[in-house]
């Protein structure tokens, strides 16, 4: 069994993985999004957006 995974790839992240790369390492990606703003410290830079991303993933897996 693999764990469900959620990925939010922020545009100013230091390393931006491709979905293809992520799918090879995390075979059960349930949520993938590339928001329009935010960076490596997205929780501090865009707290409301970060919370929306976390909630969007958990809505899918509850």
C-alpha positions in Angstrom: 0.0 0.0 0.0 1.3 3.5 -0.8 0.3 6.6 1.0 -1.7 9.3 -0.7 0.5 12.2 -1.6 -0.3 15.9 -2.3 2.1 18.2 -4.0 2.0 22.0 -4.3 4.8 23.3 -6.4 5.2 27.0 -5.7 6.8 29.2 -8.5 9.6 30.6 -6.4 10.6 27.2 -4.8 14.3 26.5 -4.8 13.9 23.2 -6.5 10.8 22.7 -8.7 10.1 19.0 -9.3 8.3 17.9 -12.5 5.2 15.8 -12.1 6.9 13.0 -14.1 9.8 13.0 -11.5 7.4 13.0 -8.6 5.2 10.2 -10.0 8.2 7.9 -10.2 8.9 8.5 -6.5 5.4 8.9 -5.1 3.1 6.5 -7.0 -0.1 7.6 -5.3 -0.3 11.4 -6.1 -3.8 12.4 -5.4 -3.3 16.2 -5.5 -1.0 18.2 -7.7 -1.1 22.0 -8.1 1.2 24.8 -9.2 -0.1 28.0 -7.5 0.7 31.3 -9.0 2.7 32.8 -6.1 4.7 31.7 -3.1 8.2 30.2 -2.6 10.3 28.0 -0.4 8.6 29.4 2.7 5.1 29.4 1.3 3.5 29.0 4.7 5.1 32.3 5.8 4.9 34.1 2.4 1.3 33.2 1.4 -0.3 31.7 4.5 -3.9 31.7 3.2 -2.9 30.1 0.0 -0.8 27.5 1.8 -3.8 26.6 4.0 -6.0 26.3 1.0 -3.6 23.9 -0.6 -3.4 21.7 2.5 -7.2 21.7 2.8 -7.7 20.8 -0.9 -5.5 17.8 -0.5 -7.1 16.5 2.7 -10.6 17.0 1.2 -9.7 14.3 -1.3 -8.4 11.8 1.2 -10.8 12.0 4.1 
